């Protein structure tokens, strides 16, 4: 099929540099924004747990997410090595 329809192949576009750390955090912790000390203190001040209910506290959920990412081949589509938590190619 690839020979018959050469334009249907996947086009690999580089991920913008600003987005890369967010994807690594999302794939490794299930959280896009970084947890800085100020955020933790603000959560405590609001009478919430210091860390949100993400990969910080529920590691099994992160492992389930990573299994889904691998099954959907999302990591391959964006050129991400899920085992190393790094990009296979850079801009």
Backbone as CSV, one residue per row, in Angstrom:
resi,resn,N_x,N_y,N_z,CA_x,CA_y,CA_z,C_x,C_y,C_z
1,UNK,0.830,-1.198,0.000,0.000,0.000,0.000,0.869,1.254,0.000
2,UNK,2.002,1.171,0.652,2.904,2.325,0.723,3.363,2.730,-0.685
3,UNK,3.626,1.721,-1.572,4.082,2.014,-2.917,2.963,2.648,-3.753
4,UNK,1.751,2.210,-3.492,0.629,2.707,-4.269,0.216,4.117,-3.859
5,UNK,0.317,4.409,-2.564,-0.065,5.717,-2.033,1.099,6.318,-1.232
6,UNK,2.140,6.794,-1.894,3.322,7.274,-1.151,3.045,8.501,-0.287
7,UNK,2.019,9.264,-0.586,1.744,10.477,0.192,1.012,10.192,1.493
8,UNK,0.624,8.941,1.733,-0.082,8.594,2.959,0.853,8.247,4.113
9,UNK,2.140,8.336,3.897,3.065,8.007,4.978,3.019,9.100,6.049
10,UNK,3.437,8.731,7.241,3.442,9.657,8.361,4.498,10.726,8.150
11,UNK,4.126,11.958,8.382,5.069,13.072,8.295,5.549,13.369,9.705
12,UNK,6.856,13.266,9.920,7.403,13.535,11.243,7.734,15.019,11.350
13,UNK,6.999,15.697,12.190,7.256,17.105,12.449,7.949,17.218,13.795
14,UNK,8.951,18.061,13.874,9.632,18.197,15.170,8.719,18.823,16.219
15,UNK,8.845,18.345,17.441,8.087,18.894,18.565,8.763,20.206,18.967
16,UNK,8.003,21.277,19.176,8.621,22.536,19.609,9.385,22.354,20.922
17,UNK,10.516,23.019,21.022,11.391,22.894,22.186,10.673,23.224,23.488
18,UNK,9.772,24.199,23.469,9.057,24.593,24.690,8.102,23.517,25.178
19,UNK,7.646,22.667,24.291,6.657,21.645,24.641,7.317,20.371,25.165
20,UNK,8.559,20.120,24.784,9.228,18.865,25.133,9.246,18.574,26.637
21,UNK,9.635,19.523,27.498,9.618,19.209,28.942,8.220,18.885,29.463
22,UNK,7.212,19.531,28.887,5.835,19.273,29.321,5.414,17.852,28.960
23,UNK,5.813,17.378,27.800,5.466,16.018,27.392,6.167,15.001,28.287
24,UNK,7.437,15.260,28.614,8.170,14.353,29.498,7.487,14.288,30.855
25,UNK,7.093,15.445,31.414,6.395,15.455,32.712,5.060,14.737,32.614
26,UNK,4.342,14.980,31.523,3.032,14.345,31.367,3.162,12.831,31.261
27,UNK,4.120,12.345,30.478,4.297,10.910,30.305,4.888,10.244,31.539
28,UNK,5.659,10.980,32.341,6.305,10.360,33.505,5.524,10.559,34.801
29,UNK,4.744,11.654,34.903,4.012,11.922,36.145,2.510,12.112,35.949
30,UNK,2.088,12.292,34.725,0.673,12.572,34.490,0.323,14.014,34.851
31,UNK,1.325,14.880,34.804,1.148,16.268,35.209,1.951,17.138,34.262
32,UNK,1.320,18.133,33.657,2.000,18.957,32.666,2.844,20.055,33.309
33,UNK,2.323,20.706,34.326,3.068,21.814,34.924,4.016,21.302,36.015
34,UNK,5.146,21.990,36.202,6.096,21.541,37.227,5.585,21.843,38.636
35,UNK,5.877,20.959,39.566,5.491,21.174,40.969,6.630,21.889,41.689
36,UNK,6.488,23.198,41.799,7.503,23.988,42.485,7.087,24.176,43.937
37,UNK,8.007,24.623,44.723,7.761,24.795,46.155,6.574,25.739,46.414
38,UNK,6.478,26.799,45.620,5.367,27.748,45.784,4.010,27.110,45.554
39,UNK,3.944,26.213,44.584,2.682,25.518,44.293,2.324,24.588,45.448
40,UNK,3.340,23.888,45.969,3.094,22.990,47.098,2.608,23.776,48.318
41,UNK,3.219,24.928,48.583,2.798,25.749,49.722,1.386,26.300,49.520
42,UNK,1.069,26.697,48.295,-0.278,27.200,48.006,-1.318,26.097,48.197
43,UNK,-0.986,24.887,47.810,-1.912,23.761,48.010,-2.130,23.516,49.498
44,UNK,-1.042,23.578,50.276,-1.174,23.393,51.723,-2.031,24.489,52.334
45,UNK,-1.831,25.722,51.858,-2.616,26.849,52.358,-4.103,26.709,52.063
46,UNK,-4.420,26.026,50.975,-5.819,25.787,50.608,-6.356,24.508,51.235
47,UNK,-5.595,23.938,52.171,-5.954,22.708,52.881,-6.086,21.500,51.954
48,UNK,-5.237,21.486,50.930,-5.152,20.333,50.040,-3.870,19.578,50.376
49,UNK,-3.763,18.383,49.878,-2.507,17.656,50.094,-1.387,18.403,49.372
50,UNK,-0.198,18.297,49.928,0.954,19.032,49.375,1.208,18.657,47.910
51,UNK,1.025,17.406,47.568,1.198,16.935,46.193,-0.156,16.533,45.622
52,UNK,-0.404,16.846,44.346,-1.695,16.484,43.745,-1.786,14.978,43.509
53,UNK,-3.005,14.476,43.341,-3.177,13.035,43.098,-2.800,12.666,41.666
54,UNK,-1.514,12.710,41.387,-0.982,12.362,40.068,0.091,11.301,40.268
55,UNK,1.037,11.247,39.377,2.127,10.291,39.486,2.996,10.505,40.703
56,UNK,2.877,11.677,41.315,3.624,11.940,42.543,3.184,10.993,43.654
57,UNK,1.902,10.672,43.671,1.365,9.843,44.752,0.815,8.496,44.278
58,UNK,0.513,8.363,42.993,-0.079,7.128,42.456,0.751,6.608,41.285
59,UNK,1.812,5.906,41.584,2.719,5.421,40.542,2.052,4.403,39.616
60,UNK,1.129,3.632,40.141,0.467,2.608,39.313,-0.353,3.234,38.185
61,UNK,-0.886,4.416,38.407,-1.654,5.100,37.367,-0.731,5.529,36.231
62,UNK,0.453,5.996,36.587,1.426,6.402,35.568,1.820,5.202,34.715
63,UNK,2.022,4.063,35.336,2.376,2.864,34.580,1.246,2.446,33.640
64,UNK,-0.005,2.589,34.094,-1.156,2.292,33.229,-1.210,3.260,32.045
65,UNK,-0.950,4.536,32.314,-0.938,5.541,31.238,0.140,5.220,30.217
66,UNK,1.314,4.831,30.702,2.405,4.516,29.797,2.080,3.297,28.939
67,UNK,1.370,2.331,29.504,0.938,1.172,28.713,-0.015,1.611,27.599
68,UNK,-0.940,2.519,27.935,-1.879,3.032,26.920,-1.138,3.805,25.832
69,UNK,-0.174,4.624,26.241,0.603,5.401,25.271,1.327,4.465,24.313
70,UNK,1.888,3.389,24.853,2.591,2.420,24.003,1.623,1.677,23.081
71,UNK,0.456,1.288,23.598,-0.515,0.568,22.767,-1.039,1.450,21.640
72,UNK,-1.223,2.735,21.923,-1.692,3.674,20.896,-0.552,4.123,19.985
73,UNK,0.676,3.731,20.338,1.877,4.105,19.598,2.075,5.616,19.519
74,UNK,1.554,6.316,20.493,1.696,7.766,20.536,3.160,8.161,20.683
75,UNK,3.903,7.395,21.466,5.324,7.703,21.638,6.069,7.611,20.309
76,UNK,5.754,6.618,19.498,6.402,6.451,18.195,6.020,7.574,17.245
77,UNK,4.763,8.019,17.330,4.292,9.064,16.423,4.988,10.397,16.645
78,UNK,5.410,10.661,17.870,6.081,11.936,18.132,7.590,11.764,18.304
79,UNK,8.092,10.555,18.084,9.523,10.315,18.165,10.055,10.346,19.581
80,UNK,9.325,9.734,20.499,9.685,9.756,21.913,10.006,8.348,22.379
81,UNK,11.102,8.193,23.101,11.463,6.900,23.669,10.919,6.857,25.093
82,UNK,9.853,6.130,25.300,9.164,6.095,26.589,9.994,5.420,27.673
83,UNK,10.858,4.495,27.286,11.699,3.823,28.278,12.800,4.742,28.814
84,UNK,13.366,5.556,27.942,14.434,6.481,28.347,13.897,7.858,28.731
85,UNK,12.628,8.119,28.454,12.009,9.431,28.655,12.815,10.524,27.951
86,UNK,13.085,10.270,26.665,13.867,11.204,25.871,13.407,11.117,24.408
87,UNK,13.715,12.144,23.649,13.329,12.180,22.249,14.353,11.469,21.389
88,UNK,13.877,10.766,20.381,14.770,10.018,19.488,15.470,10.950,18.518
89,UNK,14.820,12.022,18.162,15.439,13.000,17.287,15.070,14.380,17.784
90,UNK,15.955,15.302,17.566,15.722,16.687,17.982,15.648,17.565,16.753
91,UNK,15.252,18.807,17.016,15.148,19.773,15.914,16.515,20.121,15.387
